[in-house]
Every structure is written in structure tokens, then in C-alpha cells.
Amino acid sequence: MQLATSPNMDVDDRTDPIEDPRMADIKRRIAEGYEVDSEQVAREILRNARMLKWARQELVSSPGRTPARPARGL
């Protein structure tokens, strides 16, 4: 079985043999000026995970039950 690579899943500098060279050039030019703040990305992931945890707790709450305390950690 042969696995196809996705342009979004590239982890190294290998190029996808079926990718259009024009698309590769566009991606390269866009990536040159693009920076990612990994700490901020991690904070957002944790915030979303906490929000999901809180929402699940609230969804399983029985009527008349006091709402759960806010999620402070995972």
C-alpha cells in the first residue's frame, strides 16, 4: 500500500512528487513571512480543552444540581 502525503502534513523539506511546482512556489513564498508563536498556540489549545471539559460537565448536570466549579486544569 502506498501512502499519499498531504501538503498540510509535510514535516521535512521533501516535496510531494504529484504537487504542482507553481503551488509549491506559492507555499514557499507565503511561508517565508509567516511566524507562529508556539506558546500562544499551546495556550489556546489548553483553553479550548478546558472549555470542552467544562461544557461536558454542564451537559451531564442533572436538573437542580449546582453547576460544577470552573475547570482550572485538565
Backbone as a ProteinNet text record, in pm:
[ID]
protein_1_A
[PRIMARY]
MQLATSPNMDVDDRTDPIEDPRMADIKRRIAEGYEVDSEQVAREILRNARMLKWARQELVSSPGRTPARPARGL
[TERTIARY]
84.8	0	89.3	53.8	132.8	53.8	120.6	54.9	77.2	-27.3	-14.6	17.5	101.8	133.3	43.5	8	-75	14	-11.8	68.7	64.4	-43.2	-55.4	20.7	64.4	130	280.4	334.8	478.5	554.7	652.5	729.1	873.1	912.6	1050	1049.8	1165.6	1177.7	1151.3	1111.2	1080.6	958.3	957.2	842.2	754	628.3	532.2	550.3	574.1	601.3	484	361.4	247.7	204.5	277.2	240.7	282.6	196.9	224.1	336.3	439.6	551	506	403.4	354.1	296.7	224.6	167.9	280.2	382.6	496	563.3	575.5	636.1	550.2	420.5	329.7	340.4	339	351.2	483.7	591	722.7	725.3	669.7	670.1	585.6	473.3	387.1	455.7	519.5	583.1	700.1	763.7	878.8	844.1	727.6	691.1	596.5	583.5	485.9	556	516.2	573.4	461.6	493.7	396.2	451	368.9	404.6	356.6	447.3	408.5	352.2	399.5	346.2	199.8	168	29.3	-59.6	-9	-85.2	-114.7	-14.6	-34	-137.5	-131.1	-229.5	-371.4	-387.4	-520.7	-571.2	-482	-522.4	-569.7	-494.5	-534.7	-665.6	-681.6	-805.8	-925.3	-908.9	-1018.5	-1047.6	-942.8	-963	-1037.8	-1003.1	-1073.6	-1219.8	-1243	-1380	-1462.1	-1402	-1471.9	-1501.6	-1405.7	-1425.6	-1540.9	-1542.4	-1649.7	-1784.4	-1788.1	-1913.7	-1966.1	-1877.3	-1920	-1977.1	-1911.6	-1962.2	-2101.7	-2120.9	-2250.8	-2358.2	-2320.5	-2418.5	-2467.6	-2384.8	-2426.9	-2485.9	-2494.3	-2552.8	-2700.4	-2743.5	-2886.1	-2958.1	-3087.6	-3161.5	-3157	-3141.5	-3138.4	-3001.9	-2909.9	-2774.9	-2699.6	-2621	-2538.5	-2432.8	-2415.7	-2316.2	-2177.7	-2100.8	-1966.3	-1878.8	-1774.9	-1680.9	-1608.5	-1561.8	-1490.5	-1369	-1343.1	-1227.4	-1101.2	-1011.4	-887.2	-767.9	-787.5	-679.2	-738	-656	-706.7	-687.8
-117.7	0	123.9	219.8	342.6	456	528.5	639.2	768.7	845.8	977	1079.7	1173.9	1278	1398.3	1463	1581.8	1704.7	1810.5	1931.5	1989.2	1965.3	2017.6	1933.6	1815.2	1725.4	1718.3	1801.2	1796.6	1829.4	1746.1	1768.2	1800.3	1770.8	1797.9	1866.9	1876.3	1950.6	1867.8	1740.8	1660.8	1718.5	1713.2	1764.2	1649	1674	1574.8	1558.6	1437.9	1419.8	1457	1461.1	1496.6	1641.4	1717.6	1856.5	1944.1	2034	2128.3	2222.8	2241.6	2330.1	2473	2519	2655.6	2664.9	2559.1	2559.1	2552.9	2475.6	2466.9	2603.1	2676.1	2808.7	2905.6	2901.1	2988.2	2957.3	2828.3	2790.7	2838	2825.3	2866.7	3016.9	3095.7	3241.8	3286.6	3222.3	3258.6	3222	3106	3058.8	3147	3215.2	3298.7	3407.6	3467.7	3577.8	3537.4	3409.9	3361.1	3310.1	3361.6	3316.7	3265.6	3166.8	3109	3120	3172	3179.1	3049.7	2954.1	2821.8	2827.4	2920	2932.1	2975.6	3069.7	3115	3004	2927.1	2815.2	2714.5	2683.4	2589.7	2642.3	2772.7	2832.2	2818.2	2842.4	2832.1	2688.5	2592.9	2452.2	2416	2456.9	2428.2	2498.4	2622.1	2695.4	2623.6	2576.8	2505.2	2372.7	2303.8	2177.3	2201	2306.8	2339.2	2374.6	2449	2486	2361.1	2266.9	2141.9	2062.3	2056.8	1984.9	2047.4	2179.5	2249.2	2222.5	2230.2	2209.2	2067.2	1968.7	1830.3	1815.2	1880.3	1873.4	1934.7	2045.7	2112.6	2032.7	1965.8	1888.1	1766.4	1709	1592.3	1630.8	1758.1	1802.4	1766.4	1715.7	1688.2	1817.4	1825.1	1947.2	1971.9	2090.6	2124.1	2102.2	2044.6	2023.9	2154.9	2182.2	2302.1	2285.7	2383.5	2370.1	2339.7	2265.7	2228.1	2351.1	2337.7	2450.3	2467.6	2587.4	2611.9	2521.3	2476.7	2391.4	2476.3	2439.9	2515.9	2442.2	2321.1	2241.6	2121.1	2052.7	1933.2	1810.4
0	0	0	-80.8	-89.7	-24.6	64.6	133.7	57.8	43.1	-20.5	86.8	53.7	151.2	126.3	232.5	223.6	237	161.3	174.3	314.9	387.6	523.2	624.4	587.5	680.7	659.2	571.1	545.1	673	706.3	826.3	791.9	673.4	632.7	496.7	434.6	309.3	184.6	200.7	82.4	12.9	-117.5	-190.8	-235.9	-244.6	-289.8	-440.7	-490.2	-633	-723	-669.2	-753.6	-734.7	-655.6	-631.6	-750.1	-787	-895.1	-851.6	-932.5	-894.4	-865.2	-934.1	-907.4	-766.1	-723.8	-588.8	-485.4	-512	-420	-405.5	-515.9	-511.4	-430.7	-448.9	-373.1	-223.5	-187.1	-46	12.1	-63.7	-15	8.5	-85.5	-70.4	48.4	71.2	184.6	316	321.1	444.5	486.2	393.3	427.5	527.6	516.6	605.1	716.2	741.4	838.2	962.7	1078.6	1205.6	1295	1377.4	1469.1	1610.9	1700.8	1842.2	1907.1	1925	1974.2	2116.4	2196.9	2332.3	2328.4	2242.6	2229.7	2174.1	2079	2023.8	2134.6	2216.6	2327.4	2426.3	2457.2	2549.1	2493.7	2365.1	2303.2	2304.2	2279.2	2283.1	2423.1	2525.5	2663.8	2700.4	2655.7	2683.5	2622.4	2497.9	2431.7	2500.9	2546.4	2617.5	2748.1	2819.8	2944.7	2918.1	2810.8	2776.5	2742.3	2669.4	2638.3	2764.7	2856.3	2982.2	3060	3068.1	3139.1	3072.4	2938.7	2866.5	2888.5	2888.7	2913.3	3053.1	3150.1	3287.6	3296	3228.9	3233.8	3160.1	3053.6	2977.6	3055.7	3139.2	3215.9	3351	3380.3	3507	3510.5	3623.8	3637.5	3673.7	3644.6	3677.8	3828.8	3871.1	4011.5	4075.5	4002.3	4055.3	4048.4	4148.6	4146.1	4037.5	3951.6	3844.7	3902.7	3825.5	3869.1	3882.4	3965.6	3976.8	3843.9	3818.5	3692.6	3679.6	3558.5	3532.8	3540.8	3632.4	3647.5	3588.9	3554.4	3498.2	3430.3	3359.1	3290.2	3371.8
[MASK]
++++++++++++++++++++++++++++++++++++++++++++++++++++++++++++++++++++++++++

